[in-house]
């Protein structure tokens, strides 16, 4: 449980907790949202300010964030897990089974970390959320493509969705406020699942240490990710035929499955750095278990 406290000034930046929060989650935004007493979302046609953030952190209001601006650009990416996984029985009927959302998001965070990308994982009443921050406003489709590739095999929602997929953009609940459903606060956790801080000031200070990602540079080394995004259906799942025809970046794809490597001519393999470390080996055989890898 995260506790509130009086306004704190961060020694490193000289900003208050509320100002640092607004700079982290409202950077580049043109508007934000506020939850009305009847539960409806009220759009506020101004950027998120320190005063608005302060009221949110104090529990006086519950704010929402619009992750796309009017030019379909973003500085914040979100991966949301609802705490369940859908399976289909022999009749084709969908059934939901509980799943540890934090564990799933920790795996996504590890995949991103292996690519040098920082992320913050937040608890929720059910499941959890993962946040990524960009170094500058980028096309929402670009950040969506980067996050979608890191979430392969997970049943999650990735935001913001590109404008072509979602003309009406919903607001997402801003973190660290009082949750409207149960009146509790849910904070960020480290890689071991422990709270990054017991107070709001400590939580926001942790976010200040989450490095912003240069999305353009990341996609520059993986240009096929944009093509992969174009092959995704509205639910974010690639059609099998498209998935087979398009090249996959080995450092992302191989993270999805535990595998055994059988290569009689491994000493004759070649390493192609242009594809982010793709290994080409004659007579290469990958044997996978068919399940997502367990990553510590």
Secondary structure, 3 states (H helix, E strand, C coil): CCECCCCCECCCCCCEHHHHHHHHHCCCCCCEEEECCCCCEEEECCCCCHHHHHHHHCCCCCEEECCCCCCCEEEEEEEEECCEEEEECCCCCEEEEECCHHHHHHHHHHHHHCCCCCCEEEECCCCEEEEEEEEEEEEHHHHHHHHHHHCCCCCCEEECCCCCCCCCCCCEECCCCECCCCCCECCEECCCCCECCCEHHHHHHHHHCCCCECHHHHHHCCCHHHHHHHCECCCCCECHHHHHHCCCCHHHHHHHEEEEEECCCHHHCEEEHHHCCEEECCCCEEEEEEEECCCC
